[in-house]
Amino acid sequence: MTGMRSRLSMPAFALAGVLMALPAWAAPCPGSGSFDGWLSTFKQEAASAGVGARGLAALNGITPDPAVVSRDRGQGVFHQSFEQFSGRMVNSYRLSRGASLIRQYSDTFNRIERQFGVPAPVIVAIWGLETDFGAGNGNFPTIRSLATLAYDCRRADMFRAELIDALKLVDRGDLTPGEMRGAWAGEIGQTQFMPSSYIKFAVDYGGGRNLIRSVPDVLASTANYLKSYGWQRGQPWGPGTANFGVIKEWNKADVYARTIAYFADRLAAMTGQGRAEND
């Protein structure tokens, strides 16, 4: 999850929890009572945290989703090597498409690099690995998924905070509840930001901070995330570098971070952008 970034991204990597022999639908935490009762209390908490009427209205009619808890409980330890994972994920389609998108959005990438210092190949590598360049953002209703996980015992505090931030996104007009659909754990947008990261790092590059529909907003916000964690302009990004440490702030799994860096290297060689940094 971006913002918590303990997640490892992609369905096979998501959150990297150990497989647990628990029922598909967990009982509510002691004292929390029914979902409707919990939701009523949560609305008061959200209002106290500054969520207004528009944001609170996004909770109307919400019910828990057993499929989300089943996904959360059904995670296994990831066993693929870097060679296996990168060989599968950095394929000819993603390389060709990524290079084409770098050329298509060259003006936007030039503006981004001037402002944030992050070169196009790194951003596009993340974009391609997370959602196939926006083709697979996920289809779980974000508010419902987050409410389900906030009600569940396992990581209730973390997901209550994420749900409040999701409601704030609705409140401030970035997104409507209807368009907030993404991964089962609440990641949204073309580079899969958790709501807390969306609040912190989303920038308006002409689309009104819409990380679902506006490609310039997606690309600039991803660069802003990396810059905020210390990306060093003009420096290499391979393993052992300071910028590789920033990539691991995006995703802490070494295999995934190395795959981002490798994908970016391949794109840099194809397009000539950022290439000198890793030569």
CORJOKA-V424448 format. One record per residue. RES is the residue in one letter. SS is DSSP state (~ for helix, > for strand, _ for the rest). PHI is phi in degrees with one decimal (* if undefined). PSI is psi in radians with two decimals (NA if undefined). Layout:
res=RES ss=SS phi=PHI psi=PSI
res=RES ss=SS phi=PHI psi=PSI
This chain:
res=M ss=_ phi=* psi=2.18
res=T ss=> phi=-64.9 psi=2.40
res=G ss=_ phi=98.9 psi=-0.80
res=M ss=_ phi=-90.8 psi=-0.72
res=R ss=_ phi=49.4 psi=0.54
res=S ss=_ phi=-87.1 psi=-0.19
res=R ss=_ phi=-76.1 psi=2.73
res=L ss=_ phi=-106.6 psi=0.04
res=S ss=_ phi=66.9 psi=2.83
res=M ss=~ phi=62.4 psi=2.60
res=P ss=~ phi=-54.1 psi=-0.70
res=A ss=~ phi=-71.7 psi=-0.34
res=F ss=~ phi=-102.7 psi=-0.26
res=A ss=~ phi=-56.0 psi=2.04
res=L ss=~ phi=68.2 psi=-0.23
res=A ss=~ phi=50.1 psi=0.63
res=G ss=_ phi=-76.0 psi=2.73
res=V ss=_ phi=-78.0 psi=2.43
res=L ss=_ phi=-57.7 psi=2.26
res=M ss=_ phi=-122.8 psi=2.40
res=A ss=_ phi=-87.1 psi=1.26
res=L ss=_ phi=-122.1 psi=2.78
res=P ss=_ phi=-63.5 psi=2.71
res=A ss=_ phi=-63.8 psi=-0.54
res=W ss=_ phi=-120.6 psi=1.94
res=A ss=_ phi=-77.5 psi=2.63
res=A ss=_ phi=-70.6 psi=2.66
res=P ss=_ phi=-64.6 psi=2.76
res=C ss=_ phi=-62.7 psi=2.64
res=P ss=_ phi=-53.5 psi=2.25
res=G ss=_ phi=87.8 psi=-0.15
res=S ss=_ phi=-81.1 psi=-0.39
res=G ss=_ phi=69.0 psi=-2.63
res=S ss=_ phi=-71.1 psi=2.84
res=F ss=~ phi=-62.7 psi=-0.73
res=D ss=~ phi=-61.9 psi=-0.69
res=G ss=~ phi=-66.3 psi=-0.76
res=W ss=~ phi=-61.2 psi=-0.74
res=L ss=~ phi=-63.9 psi=-0.68
res=S ss=~ phi=-61.0 psi=-0.76
res=T ss=~ phi=-66.7 psi=-0.70
res=F ss=~ phi=-63.9 psi=-0.68
res=K ss=~ phi=-58.1 psi=-0.66
res=Q ss=~ phi=-66.0 psi=-0.72
res=E ss=~ phi=-62.8 psi=-0.76
res=A ss=~ phi=-64.0 psi=-0.74
res=A ss=~ phi=-61.4 psi=-0.70
res=S ss=~ phi=-65.6 psi=-0.48
res=A ss=_ phi=-84.8 psi=0.03
res=G ss=_ phi=103.5 psi=0.12
res=V ss=_ phi=-76.2 psi=2.26
res=G ss=_ phi=-90.6 psi=-3.01
res=A ss=~ phi=-62.2 psi=-0.68
res=R ss=~ phi=-64.9 psi=-0.72
res=G ss=~ phi=-67.4 psi=-0.76
res=L ss=~ phi=-63.3 psi=-0.57
res=A ss=~ phi=-64.3 psi=-0.37
res=A ss=_ phi=-67.1 psi=-0.26
res=L ss=_ phi=-89.3 psi=-0.14
res=N ss=_ phi=-63.2 psi=2.24
res=G ss=_ phi=77.8 psi=0.08
res=I ss=_ phi=-67.6 psi=2.41
res=T ss=_ phi=-128.5 psi=2.68
res=P ss=_ phi=-69.1 psi=2.64
res=D ss=_ phi=-112.2 psi=1.85
res=P ss=~ phi=-59.2 psi=-0.51
res=A ss=~ phi=-64.3 psi=-0.56
res=V ss=~ phi=-68.5 psi=-0.78
res=V ss=~ phi=-65.7 psi=-0.65
res=S ss=~ phi=-60.6 psi=-0.74
res=R ss=~ phi=-62.2 psi=-0.75
res=D ss=~ phi=-64.2 psi=-0.65
res=R ss=~ phi=-81.3 psi=-0.32
res=G ss=_ phi=-100.2 psi=0.43
res=Q ss=_ phi=-86.1 psi=2.43
res=G ss=_ phi=-114.9 psi=2.89
res=V ss=_ phi=-70.3 psi=2.36
res=F ss=_ phi=-82.6 psi=2.32
res=H ss=_ phi=-118.9 psi=0.00
res=Q ss=_ phi=-72.3 psi=2.49
res=S ss=_ phi=-77.1 psi=2.95
res=F ss=~ phi=-59.4 psi=-0.74
res=E ss=~ phi=-62.5 psi=-0.72
res=Q ss=~ phi=-67.5 psi=-0.83
res=F ss=~ phi=-69.1 psi=-0.84
res=S ss=~ phi=-66.6 psi=-0.62
res=G ss=~ phi=-63.5 psi=-0.58
res=R ss=~ phi=-81.1 psi=-0.70
res=M ss=~ phi=-85.4 psi=-0.59
res=V ss=_ phi=-96.6 psi=1.38
res=N ss=_ phi=-103.2 psi=3.08
res=S ss=~ phi=-63.1 psi=-0.63
res=Y ss=~ phi=-63.1 psi=-0.87
res=R ss=~ phi=-64.3 psi=-0.64
res=L ss=~ phi=-65.0 psi=-0.82
res=S ss=~ phi=-64.9 psi=-0.80
res=R ss=~ phi=-66.0 psi=-0.72
res=G ss=~ phi=-62.2 psi=-0.77
res=A ss=~ phi=-63.3 psi=-0.68
res=S ss=~ phi=-63.9 psi=-0.70
res=L ss=~ phi=-69.8 psi=-0.59
res=I ss=~ phi=-60.8 psi=-0.74
res=R ss=~ phi=-69.1 psi=-0.73
res=Q ss=~ phi=-61.6 psi=-0.71
res=Y ss=_ phi=-106.4 psi=0.57
res=S ss=~ phi=-58.4 psi=-0.71
res=D ss=~ phi=-63.8 psi=-0.74
res=T ss=~ phi=-64.1 psi=-0.77
res=F ss=~ phi=-65.4 psi=-0.64
res=N ss=~ phi=-62.9 psi=-0.74
res=R ss=~ phi=-64.4 psi=-0.73
res=I ss=~ phi=-62.8 psi=-0.79
res=E ss=~ phi=-66.2 psi=-0.63
res=R ss=~ phi=-62.4 psi=-0.72
res=Q ss=~ phi=-81.1 psi=-0.73
res=F ss=~ phi=-112.1 psi=-0.29
res=G ss=_ phi=81.7 psi=0.09
res=V ss=_ phi=-99.4 psi=2.18
res=P ss=_ phi=-76.9 psi=2.73
res=A ss=~ phi=-55.6 psi=-0.76
res=P ss=~ phi=-58.6 psi=-0.61
res=V ss=~ phi=-69.0 psi=-0.79
res=I ss=~ phi=-63.2 psi=-0.77
res=V ss=~ phi=-68.6 psi=-0.60
res=A ss=~ phi=-61.3 psi=-0.77
res=I ss=~ phi=-63.1 psi=-0.81
res=W ss=~ phi=-57.8 psi=-0.78
res=G ss=~ phi=-68.9 psi=-0.72
res=L ss=~ phi=-71.5 psi=-0.62
res=E ss=~ phi=-72.4 psi=-0.83
res=T ss=~ phi=-141.6 psi=0.34
res=D ss=_ phi=53.8 psi=0.84
res=F ss=_ phi=62.0 psi=0.67
res=G ss=_ phi=91.2 psi=0.04
res=A ss=_ phi=-80.9 psi=-0.35
res=G ss=_ phi=-137.6 psi=1.16
res=N ss=_ phi=-74.4 psi=-0.28
res=G ss=_ phi=102.5 psi=2.74
res=N ss=_ phi=-129.1 psi=0.28
res=F ss=> phi=-80.8 psi=2.30
res=P ss=> phi=-61.0 psi=2.07
res=T ss=~ phi=-61.8 psi=-0.80
res=I ss=~ phi=-62.7 psi=-0.75
res=R ss=~ phi=-65.1 psi=-0.75
res=S ss=~ phi=-60.8 psi=-0.82
res=L ss=~ phi=-67.1 psi=-0.67
res=A ss=~ phi=-63.3 psi=-0.69
res=T ss=~ phi=-60.4 psi=-0.83
res=L ss=~ phi=-74.0 psi=-0.49
res=A ss=~ phi=-71.3 psi=-0.55
res=Y ss=~ phi=-77.4 psi=-0.58
res=D ss=_ phi=-68.6 psi=2.75
res=C ss=_ phi=-74.6 psi=-0.50
res=R ss=_ phi=-62.0 psi=-0.86
res=R ss=_ phi=-139.7 psi=0.88
res=A ss=~ phi=-61.0 psi=-0.76
res=D ss=~ phi=-62.0 psi=-0.78
res=M ss=~ phi=-61.0 psi=-0.79
res=F ss=~ phi=-79.7 psi=-0.42
res=R ss=~ phi=-62.0 psi=-0.75
res=A ss=~ phi=-63.8 psi=-0.72
res=E ss=~ phi=-66.1 psi=-0.67
res=L ss=~ phi=-65.3 psi=-0.71
res=I ss=~ phi=-61.4 psi=-0.75
res=D ss=~ phi=-65.6 psi=-0.64
res=A ss=~ phi=-62.2 psi=-0.71
res=L ss=~ phi=-66.9 psi=-0.59
res=K ss=~ phi=-66.3 psi=-0.59
res=L ss=~ phi=-61.6 psi=-0.71
res=V ss=~ phi=-66.1 psi=-0.76
res=D ss=~ phi=-59.8 psi=-0.75
res=R ss=~ phi=-86.6 psi=-0.04
res=G ss=_ phi=90.7 psi=0.19
res=D ss=_ phi=-65.7 psi=-0.77
res=L ss=_ phi=-140.5 psi=2.71
res=T ss=_ phi=-96.1 psi=2.71
res=P ss=~ phi=-55.9 psi=-0.64
res=G ss=~ phi=-64.9 psi=-0.59
res=E ss=~ phi=-88.6 psi=-0.10
res=M ss=_ phi=-83.3 psi=1.47
res=R ss=> phi=-129.0 psi=2.37
res=G ss=> phi=-163.5 psi=-2.51
res=A ss=_ phi=-73.6 psi=2.84
res=W ss=_ phi=-64.3 psi=-0.45
res=A ss=_ phi=-94.3 psi=0.17
res=G ss=_ phi=103.2 psi=0.01
res=E ss=_ phi=-71.2 psi=2.41
res=I ss=> phi=-134.3 psi=2.72
res=G ss=_ phi=91.9 psi=3.04
res=Q ss=_ phi=-75.8 psi=-0.24
res=T ss=_ phi=-121.7 psi=0.31
res=Q ss=_ phi=60.5 psi=1.12
res=F ss=> phi=-85.0 psi=2.36
res=M ss=_ phi=-69.8 psi=2.70
res=P ss=~ phi=-54.3 psi=-0.64
res=S ss=~ phi=-62.9 psi=-0.66
res=S ss=~ phi=-72.4 psi=-0.62
res=Y ss=~ phi=-58.5 psi=-0.83
res=I ss=~ phi=-59.2 psi=-0.76
res=K ss=~ phi=-77.8 psi=-0.67
res=F ss=~ phi=-118.1 psi=-0.22
res=A ss=_ phi=-64.8 psi=2.34
res=V ss=_ phi=-125.6 psi=2.71
res=D ss=_ phi=-94.9 psi=1.90
res=Y ss=_ phi=-109.9 psi=0.52
res=G ss=_ phi=118.4 psi=-0.17
res=G ss=_ phi=-111.0 psi=0.12
res=G ss=_ phi=75.8 psi=0.58
res=R ss=_ phi=60.9 psi=0.73
res=N ss=_ phi=-102.4 psi=1.77
res=L ss=_ phi=-86.2 psi=0.06
res=I ss=_ phi=-94.1 psi=-0.77
res=R ss=_ phi=-108.4 psi=-0.44
res=S ss=_ phi=-99.9 psi=1.87
res=V ss=~ phi=-60.4 psi=-0.80
res=P ss=~ phi=-57.6 psi=-0.69
res=D ss=~ phi=-63.1 psi=-0.73
res=V ss=~ phi=-59.3 psi=-0.88
res=L ss=~ phi=-66.6 psi=-0.79
res=A ss=~ phi=-67.2 psi=-0.67
res=S ss=~ phi=-67.9 psi=-0.64
res=T ss=~ phi=-64.5 psi=-0.73
res=A ss=~ phi=-64.0 psi=-0.69
res=N ss=~ phi=-61.9 psi=-0.70
res=Y ss=~ phi=-57.1 psi=-0.89
res=L ss=~ phi=-64.8 psi=-0.74
res=K ss=~ phi=-60.8 psi=-0.70
res=S ss=~ phi=-64.3 psi=-0.43
res=Y ss=_ phi=-95.2 psi=0.16
res=G ss=_ phi=104.6 psi=0.37
res=W ss=_ phi=-56.0 psi=2.32
res=Q ss=_ phi=-102.3 psi=2.04
res=R ss=_ phi=-57.6 psi=2.35
res=G ss=_ phi=74.2 psi=0.17
res=Q ss=_ phi=-107.6 psi=2.74
res=P ss=_ phi=-66.2 psi=2.87
res=W ss=_ phi=-127.5 psi=0.16
res=G ss=_ phi=-73.9 psi=2.94
res=P ss=_ phi=-51.8 psi=2.39
res=G ss=_ phi=93.9 psi=-0.15
res=T ss=_ phi=-95.4 psi=2.87
res=A ss=~ phi=-63.3 psi=-0.67
res=N ss=~ phi=-69.5 psi=-0.51
res=F ss=~ phi=-64.7 psi=-0.62
res=G ss=~ phi=-60.5 psi=-0.61
res=V ss=~ phi=-68.8 psi=-0.72
res=I ss=~ phi=-58.7 psi=-0.62
res=K ss=~ phi=-72.5 psi=-0.31
res=E ss=~ phi=-72.9 psi=-0.48
res=W ss=~ phi=-69.6 psi=-0.77
res=N ss=_ phi=-150.9 psi=2.06
res=K ss=_ phi=-75.8 psi=-0.23
res=A ss=_ phi=-70.5 psi=2.14
res=D ss=~ phi=-59.8 psi=-0.72
res=V ss=~ phi=-61.9 psi=-0.75
res=Y ss=~ phi=-68.8 psi=-0.78
res=A ss=~ phi=-62.1 psi=-0.73
res=R ss=~ phi=-64.3 psi=-0.58
res=T ss=~ phi=-69.7 psi=-0.68
res=I ss=~ phi=-58.3 psi=-0.85
res=A ss=~ phi=-63.1 psi=-0.72
res=Y ss=~ phi=-65.8 psi=-0.79
res=F ss=~ phi=-59.4 psi=-0.78
res=A ss=~ phi=-62.6 psi=-0.69
res=D ss=~ phi=-60.1 psi=-0.79
res=R ss=~ phi=-63.2 psi=-0.75
res=L ss=~ phi=-65.8 psi=-0.68
res=A ss=~ phi=-62.8 psi=-0.71
res=A ss=~ phi=-66.1 psi=-0.59
res=M ss=~ phi=-76.1 psi=-0.56
res=T ss=~ phi=-110.2 psi=-0.28
res=G ss=_ phi=79.6 psi=0.03
res=Q ss=_ phi=-93.2 psi=2.17
res=G ss=_ phi=76.8 psi=0.06
res=R ss=~ phi=-65.1 psi=-0.68
res=A ss=~ phi=-61.8 psi=-0.44
res=E ss=~ phi=-63.8 psi=-0.58
res=N ss=~ phi=-109.1 psi=0.08
res=D ss=_ phi=-73.6 psi=NA
